[in-house]
Amino acid sequence: MTGRLFLLTVQFAMILSGCEMDLSKENRLSTSKFGEMPDGRDITKYTITNKSGSSIEVINLGGIIVSINLPDLKGNMGDIVLGYDNVTQYLQESPYMGAIVGRYANRIANGKFSIDNEEYTLAQNNAPNALHGGLEGFDKKVWSASPFETNENAGVILSLISEDGDQEYPGSLKVEVTYTFDDQNQLTVDYKATTDKSTVINISQHSYFNLNGHNSGQIGDHEMMINANHYTPINDTLIPTGEIARVENTPMDFRKAKPINEDINTDFKQLEYGLGYDHNWVLNQDEFSQAAKVYAPKSGRIMEIYTDQPGIQFYSGNFIDGMSYGKDNFAYPKRGGFCLETQHFPDSPNHKNFSSTLLIPSETFESKTVFKFSVRQ
């Protein structure tokens, strides 16, 4: 008897006996080859599908979220994250699309910081500053991956060892990032890290979202709320000045939801520096709670973000130039996607008034961010 015939026989017998076979767990997760690294290592894609048919796709290169497929207000599925169809573009062209960024997400001024009076110098890969971990940050690493599934969710545990001196950071850092996608269309990202030598750490998820669909044009109509009374102003190289400023009576005020493009072209020095929004907001929280909410009127899709991190970087895709062809050979336009990166503040190691990003050997870094997706009826 073939395996398929045996399965059908068992199912029929269970139906006759009044039992129903639950195959949902078996159908939640599948794997396929996404491509190869230049050295020949395979890159695997993990597809996680919930009971409603929504799905996410993750690859073990950079922990990149390749797609998030969700229904719109008419029930039509659409992919809401920008990205590419091949490994080469993620390695050579991608502005961190969909990736885990670290060891230090965001910028460190002049690529320098000190621990216990010892100065460390990083590559200035965003001159004159260091950005998102260096020339070969976590987004360019091949992670070890362990998929899992239960009756309620499925996901992938990604792990990486960043050796002492990797990108000039001190300490051998063991990192674990877990993606879990459940039947409520919630994507949970759990971060965990330990070190054998004092180091700095700031890990984040860098997906570019367009809730109307990755290939639907600009995101200016998206209505955004950020739960923050303050933000950290920047200088002309996008490094925080150290000030924590009120958002009140400025274009930086997202306490009540407003379209992204409502104030983006206002004559305001901070927007001039970033060519739009590329700033860190100081969240109104001390523990896990809602940080932001975005609604796209055209599709009806809603994304809510919950986190235990002190800040969130809102980037409005100002440097996308329409010259990069992504999935479906679509040319992503300027402001064709936005990022909301939960994190500690940029350049925190060089500002004593910012919350510390120091990790010492006796401690474990742990953090959680949840992306909750729904549709306005």
N, C-alpha and C positions, 0 to 999 in steps of 0.2 A: 504494500500500500504506500503511495507517495505521501510526502509530508503534507502537501496541500489537501489531499483527499482525507488524510487522517484528521487534520484540523477541522475540516467541514463536518466530518462525522462526529467529532467531539462536540462542536457547536450545536449540531442538530440534536444530539443526545441530551445536552444541557437544556435546550429549549423545551424538549419533551418533558424533562423532569422539573420544569418550572424555574430553572436558573438561567441567568443571562450572563454571557461571558464578557468581561470588561477588557477590551483591547486597547483602551485609550492610552495606557502606559506605553505599550509597544509602538504606538504611532506618534509619540511626541517628539522623538529625536532621530535624526538621520545624519549620516556623514557622506561627504563626497570630496574628491580632489579638486582644489581650487586652482592650483598651479605649482610652480617650483621656484625655489630661490636660485640665484645665480650659481651657487655651489651644488645644486642638485637636490637639496632637501625639499621634500614634499610639503606643501601647505594645504591643510585640511579645512574644509568648511563644515560647520556644525549648524544644522537647521533645526530649530526648536519650534514646534507648532502646538498651539493650545486647542482646547475642545471647540472653540468658536471658529477656528481656521486662521486666526492671526498667527504671525510667525516672525522670528528674528533669525538672522544668519550671522554667524561669528566665525572668523578665521583665526588660526593660531599665530599668524604674523601680526604682531602688535596688539593682539586681542581686539582686532578691528571688527566693529559691527558693520557688516557689509550692507544689510538691509533690515528694515522693520516694516512689515506689511500689515496694514490695519484697515478696517472698513471706514468709509466716509458716511455722511448722513443718509446716503442712498443705498448703503450696504455694499458699495463697490470697493474692492481691495486696492490699496495703493501703497507704494514704497515711499516712506517719508524721510529717509536719510540719503545724503549725497555720498557718492563713492565711485568706485571703479570696478571693471570686470576682470582685471588681471593684476598679478603680483607686481609686474614692472612699474605700472603707474603708481601703485601704492608706495613703492620704494623711491621713485624718482620725481614724481609730480605732486604727490598728495600733500596739502597743507594740514597734515595730521587728521585727515578725514576718518572718523569713526574709531580712532585709536585710543589706547591707554597711553597717557603721556606721563613721563617721569624720567629720572628719579625726582626731578623738581619741575612740576608743571608751572607754566608761565615763565616770567623773566626774572633773572638775577642781574643786577646792575654791574656792568663791565665784566661779567663773568667771575666775580670775586666774592668770597665770603670767608669768615674766620670762625674756627671752633677752638676754644681754649687757647686763644692768641696764636694759633697756627693758621696761616692764610692758604686758601686753596684757589687755584686759578682754572677756570673752565674755558672751553672753546667759545668764542664770541660768534655763535652761529646766527645771531640776529643783531649784527653789529650796531652799537658797541656792546651788546648784552648777550647773555646766555639764555636760550629759550628751550623749554620743554625737554630738558635733559641732555641736550648736546647734539653732536653730529650724528650719533647713533643712539638715540634715546630708546625708551621702551617700545615706542611705535615701530621701530625697525628690527626688533628682536623676534626670534622664533621662540614662542612660549611652549612649555609642556602643557598638554591639555588632557583633562579627565572628564568626559561627559557623564551626566547622571540624569536619572528620571524617576519620578514617583507618580502616584495617581493624581496629584494636584499640580505638579510643575515639572520642569526639566531645565537643565542648564549645563554649563561647562565651568570647571575649575581650572584656571590658568595659573601656572607657576613659573617662576624665573629666578635665577641667581645672578645678580649683578655683582661681579667680583670687585674686590677692593681696587680702586684706581680706575674703574670703568668710567669713561668720560671725565676722568680726573676727580671723581667723588670719592671720599674716604669710606672705608668699611665694605665688607662683603654683605650685601643686602639680599635677604630672601623675601621674595614678594609672592603673594597669592591674591588673585582677583577672581571672584566668582560671579558669573552672570546667571540669574535665575529668572525664567519667564513663566508666569502662571496663568490660570484660567480667567483672571480678572484683568488681563492685559496690563499687568504690572511687570516691569523689568527692574529687578533689584541687583545692584552692584555692590558687592562687599569687598573691601580692601583689607589686607593684612600684611604686615612686614616686620621683620626683625633684622638686627644688625650685630656684627661682632666688634664694631668700632663706632664711636659717635659720628653721626652724619646728619644731613638734612634730608627731609622727605616731604613731597607734596605731589600726590598722585591724583589724576583726574581722568574723566572720560570726555573725549573730544569729538563727539558726533556733531555733524552739521545737519540741522533739521529744516525741513520745509513741510509743514503739515498739510499742504495742498498736494504734495507729491514731489519727489526729488527733481522731476523734470518739468515743473510747472511755472518756472520763472522766479520773480523776486518775492521777498517775504515781507514787504512793507505793510501789507494789510493785516498781518498777524497782530492780534491784540495781546499785549504782554503786561503781566503784573510781576513785580519783584518786591518781595517782602523785606524792604530795607529803608531805613530813614537816613542812612549815610552811605557814602562811597569813598574810594581812595583816589583823589586826583593824581594825574600823571604829568610828567614833563614831556618834552618833545621827542624823547626816545621811548616813551610808553612805560617809564619806570615811575612808581609811586613817589610822590614828594615826601611822604610821611604824614601828611595831613589826613585827618578823617573829617570829611566835609558833609554838611547836610545837603540832602537832595531837594529840599523845599525851595520852590521858586526857581528851579533850574530845569533844563531838559532831561536831567538825570532822574527825575521823579517818576517812578513807575509804581508808586504805592497803590494807585488806582489804575486799572488796566487801560491802556491806550494803544493805538496802532504804532508799530515800530517807526513808521515814517512820519509820524505826527510832528516830532521835534528834531528829527535827525539832521536836517539842513539848517537848523538855527545857528545864528552867528554867536557861537559860544566856543571859547578857546579850547576846552577839553574835547569837543567834537572835532575841532580842527586838527588837534594832535593825532586823534585816532582815525581820522577820515570817516568818522561815524562813531558808533559805540564800540569800544574795546577796553572796557573798564571792569574793575572789581567792585562789587557792592557788599557792604557790611551787613550781614543778615541780622534781622531782629530776633535772635534766638540764642539760647545757651545749650540746647539739646535738639534732638531729632524733631523736625517740624517742617511745614511747607516753606519752601524758599521762593518758588516762582510758579506761575501758571500762564499758559499761552493758549489762545483760541484762534483758529483760522475760520473766519466766517464762510468762506467759499466752500470748504470741505466739511465744516462742522466738527473737525477733529480738535480735541483738547489734550494738552500735555501738562501734567502737574509734576513738580519736582519736590521731593522731600529729602532732607539731608541732615547730618549732624555736623557738617563743616561750617566754619565761621563766615565764609565768603562764597560768592558766585561771580564768575567772569561772564559777562554778556558781550559776545562778539557778533556784530551784525554782518559779517562776511564782506568787509570793505575791500579786501585785497584780492578777492576772486575777480579775475579779469576777462572771463569769457573765452579764454584761449585754451582752457583745459576741458577736454571732452571726457565726460564720465560715463556712467552706466547708460545703456541704450544709445551711446554715441551722442549724448546731449551735451551741448556747450553750456556749462554753468555760468550764469551772468553774475556781475557784481551784485552782492546782497541776494544771492540765490539761495542762501541758507544761513541759519544763525546757530551759534553755540551758546550753551549755558553750562559752564564748567564749575562744578562744586569743588571747593578747594580752600586752602589757606591763602593769605594775601600774597600777591606778587612781591618778590624781593624781601620777604619777611626776615631772612637771616641778617639783613643789614638795617633793620628798623626795630629798636628795642620796644617801641610802643605797639608793635604788631604781635599777635599771638605766635608762640614759638613753633618752629617746624623741626626742632632738634629731636633726633631719635638716638637714645643711648642703648648700650647692649642689654641692660636689665629691663628694658621696656618693650612692649609690642605696640606697633601702630595699627589701629583698627578704625575703620570708617564704613559708613553705609549711605548709599544714595538710592532712592527709588524714583523711577520714571513711571508715572501712572497715566495711561492713555484711555480716552473715552470719546464719545460723540455726543454733541449737544442735540437733543431731540426737538 
